[in-house]
Amino acid sequence: MLPLLHTFLLCPPLLLAPYSPPCHTQVEGSVLIWGKSLDYYTNNLSLLQRLSSNPALHLKSVLPAAYQNRLRGLSNVEYLGHLSPQDWLKTMHETHFVLGLKDPLLGPTGIEAMLYGCVMLNPTYTEQEVRKNRGRGHGSQHGFLEDYVGGERVCTVDYADDVAVDACLSRDTLTDGLLVEEFTREAYERRVVSVFGDIVRNAAANQGA
């Protein structure tokens, strides 16, 4: 439960202002690889090599360009490096698919993918990984999106199944974004009150006594 507690309670809500649907400028076949650690890539290198050889896809990564020499066989990847907040949002606007790499678990990029109308590829964990508690009780990288969103927006898939992965990547672009209700300011404040409300009220009563 700790990852969910951290995601839904300790982290601030994504939106502190009324939601306005973003303007979609998605590039069909544009794949944003989710992850800033080189280990995430090397652990999924065979998958990335296969996808990078597909001319219908254009892969983008926030790794520095210098890392490309350490990732052999990736011929169709644009290395964006560190992005400013404005450039990150522009990249999300243009992205068709967000490709999870099993780590990090339950990160905010999955929620942003929903907001900007991307299709997220949500990898499942193998039985061996589950036994080792890699997903900390979750069967996929973003169990929340798998359970509460799903549908055409979240493609939960076994990366060992090439046919299933290709089926995910054949999904059409979406026409709108999805604001996940649990990440609005109102929902965040309700969670804070439900957990800390009695503590605050008791402290205020004791202070006034």
Long-range contacts (C-beta under 8 A, 24 or more apart in sequence): 1-137, 2-136, 3-105, 3-106, 3-136, 3-138, 4-106, 4-144, 6-106, 7-106, 7-108, 7-144, 8-182, 8-188, 8-191, 9-191, 9-192, 9-195, 11-108, 12-188, 13-183, 13-184, 13-185, 13-187, 13-188, 14-108, 14-111, 14-112, 14-115, 14-183, 14-184, 15-179, 15-183, 15-184, 15-185, 16-185, 19-179, 19-184, 21-176, 21-177, 22-93, 22-115, 22-116, 22-117, 22-177, 23-93, 24-93, 24-116, 24-117, 24-173, 24-174, 24-175, 24-176, 24-177, 25-93, 25-94, 26-93, 26-94, 26-95, 26-96, 26-117, 26-118, 26-173, 26-174, 27-58, 27-94, 27-95, 27-96, 28-96, 28-173, 29-56, 29-57, 29-58, 29-96, 30-57, 30-58, 30-60, 30-94, 30-95, 30-96, 30-97, 31-57, 31-58, 31-59, 31-60, 31-95, 31-96, 31-97, 31-98, 31-99, 31-169, 32-60, 32-61, 32-91, 32-92, 32-95, 32-97, 32-98, 32-99, 32-118, 33-59, 33-60, 33-61, 33-62, 33-77, 33-99, 33-101, 34-98, 34-99, 34-100, 34-101, 34-107, 34-109, 34-110, 35-62, 35-100, 35-101, 35-103, 35-104, 36-62, 36-63, 37-103, 38-63, 38-67, 38-70, 38-71, 39-103, 40-101, 40-102, 40-103, 41-67, 41-71, 41-101, 42-70, 42-71, 43-101, 43-102, 43-103, 44-101, 44-102, 44-159, 45-71, 45-72, 45-73, 47-159, 47-165, 48-74, 48-77, 49-73, 49-74, 50-162, 51-99, 51-165, 51-169, 52-76, 52-77, 54-169, 57-169, 59-99, 60-91, 60-95, 89-116, 92-116, 92-118, 96-173, 97-121, 97-168, 97-169, 97-171, 100-141, 100-142, 101-141, 102-129, 102-134, 102-141, 103-141, 105-135, 105-136, 105-138, 105-141, 105-142, 106-138, 106-141, 106-142, 106-143, 106-144, 107-142, 110-141, 110-142, 110-144, 110-145, 111-145, 111-180, 111-183, 114-145, 114-149, 114-153, 114-154, 114-177, 114-178, 114-179, 114-180, 115-177, 115-178, 115-179, 115-180, 116-177, 117-173, 117-174, 117-175, 117-176, 117-177, 117-178, 118-174, 119-152, 119-153, 119-154, 119-155, 119-168, 119-171, 119-173, 119-174, 120-145, 120-153, 120-154, 120-155, 121-155, 121-157, 121-165, 121-168, 121-169, 122-146, 122-154, 122-155, 122-156, 122-157, 123-156, 123-157, 123-158, 123-159, 124-156, 124-157, 124-158, 124-159, 126-160, 145-180, 148-180, 148-182, 149-178, 149-180, 153-178
